[in-house]
Amino acid sequence: MKPAADAYRCPTYPGADINAGGQTVAQGTVLRSEYGMLVLVGPNSSDPTFVSTCKAEVLNK
């Protein structure tokens, strides 16, 4: 059985845009989606961006 928190994880996929406060705060590939935190990376897995899922309002792929 999976932990209940797994139901709240975002899938990993390329080409994601995360919006918060009416503006895009991160773009890239979702590398990791863990409890309350997303890690996005740019091309060649460079320039990691850490985004709290508490602050993310919209996640587009």
C-alpha positions as CSV (number, residue, x, y, z in Angstrom):
1,M,0.0,0.0,0.0
2,K,1.3,3.5,-0.9
3,P,1.5,6.2,1.7
4,A,-1.4,8.7,1.6
5,A,1.1,11.5,0.8
6,D,1.8,9.8,-2.6
7,A,-1.7,10.9,-3.7
8,Y,-0.5,14.5,-3.5
9,R,2.6,14.1,-5.6
10,C,2.9,15.8,-8.9
11,P,4.1,13.5,-11.8
12,T,7.5,14.2,-13.3
13,Y,7.4,15.5,-16.9
14,P,9.1,18.0,-19.2
15,G,7.9,21.4,-20.2
16,A,6.2,22.5,-16.9
17,D,5.3,26.1,-16.0
18,I,4.4,26.9,-12.4
19,N,2.4,30.0,-11.7
20,A,2.1,31.8,-8.3
21,G,0.8,35.2,-7.6
22,G,-0.3,35.7,-11.2
23,Q,3.1,35.2,-12.7
24,T,5.3,32.3,-13.8
25,V,7.8,31.5,-11.0
26,A,9.4,28.4,-12.6
27,Q,9.8,26.7,-16.0
28,G,11.5,23.5,-16.9
29,T,11.3,19.7,-16.4
30,V,9.9,18.5,-13.1
31,L,12.8,16.3,-11.9
32,R,11.4,15.4,-8.5
33,S,8.1,15.8,-6.7
34,E,8.4,15.1,-3.0
35,Y,6.3,16.0,0.0
36,G,5.5,19.7,-0.4
37,M,8.4,20.5,-2.8
38,L,8.9,20.4,-6.6
39,V,12.4,20.5,-8.2
40,L,12.5,21.8,-11.8
41,V,15.6,21.8,-13.9
42,G,16.5,23.5,-17.2
43,P,18.2,21.9,-20.2
44,N,20.8,19.3,-19.4
45,S,19.4,19.1,-15.9
46,S,21.0,22.4,-15.0
47,D,19.9,25.3,-12.8
48,P,17.6,23.6,-10.4
49,T,14.6,25.6,-9.1
50,F,12.9,24.5,-5.8
51,V,9.2,25.4,-5.5
52,S,7.0,24.9,-2.5
53,T,3.7,23.3,-3.5
54,C,2.1,25.5,-0.9
55,K,2.9,28.5,-3.1
56,A,2.2,27.0,-6.5
57,E,-1.2,28.0,-7.8
58,V,-1.1,26.6,-11.4
59,L,1.0,23.9,-12.9
60,N,0.9,23.7,-16.7
61,K,2.6,21.2,-18.9
